[in-house]
Amino acid sequence: MLYFSKGNAKLTRRLIFSLPAGKTCPGALHCKSFAVVNNNGKRSIVDGKETIFRCFAASSEVQYDAVFNNRADNLSMIVNALQDGSAVDLINDSIQVHRTKSIKLVRIHESGDFFSGAYLDAWIQVAQRNPDLKFYAYTKSLQLFLYLNLPENFYITASKGGKFDHLLDHFERHSVVVADDQEAETLGLSVDHDDSHCFGDKPFALLVHGTQPKGSKLGAAIRQRRAKGLHAGYNQRNKVAA
C-alpha cells in the first residue's frame, strides 16, 4: 500500500499523499529543490538555477529518513502501477486502508506534483470513486489541466512561480508565495494558513517557510518575522486546525 500521513502541524484531519520533492515536479521553477544522496549515503539539497525560494518539502527529505524513504517508495509503487495498469486500484485501496470516519479531505502532494497525464488521470478516477471525499492539490503542472472536466470533488490551485505561469488565467484560483503579510496586503491577497482557500474562488498568498538558501532574501524575511514574534513556521505551538 501507498503511504499517506494523517495531517501535520499545519494540516489536520485529512490524508496527505506525497512524492519526492522537485524530482516529480516538471513545472517547478522558482521553488525547484530536491534531495540527493552522495556516495557516502548522506543527503543534501540541490537548488535549481532559477530557485528563489527553496521547497520546504525538500528540506524535510534531507532531515528525516522516514520522509525520504516513504516518498521514494510511493513514487516507485506509482510508476510500477502506471506501467501495469493498476494505479487507480493502488491509490484507491491505499486510501481505504488509511481513512477514518473523521477524514473528509485528501491532499494530493504535500510534496511532488502531477508528473504525467496518466498519473493525473488515475487520481481523477479515484476522486470519482470517492464522492464523499474532497481531493485537492496545488500544482505547477498547469499544462496537464487545460480543457479537463474535473469531478466536483477535485479542487486544483495553480501555483505561481513555475514554467507554465502563462496559463494561470485558465484557473479559477492560484497561490502566490510571499515574504510576509505586508507583501500579501500590497498584492491584495489574504494569507492562507490551513489550505481553506483551496476551496474558494480567489487567488491567495502563502507565507514562505522552511529552510532557505544561505543569504537569500526570503530566508531573511523568515528571520525578521520570527524576531518580531510573527508567524515564521508551522509547528505544534501554532498548530492550525481545518
Disulfide bonds with the S-S distance in Angstrom:
none
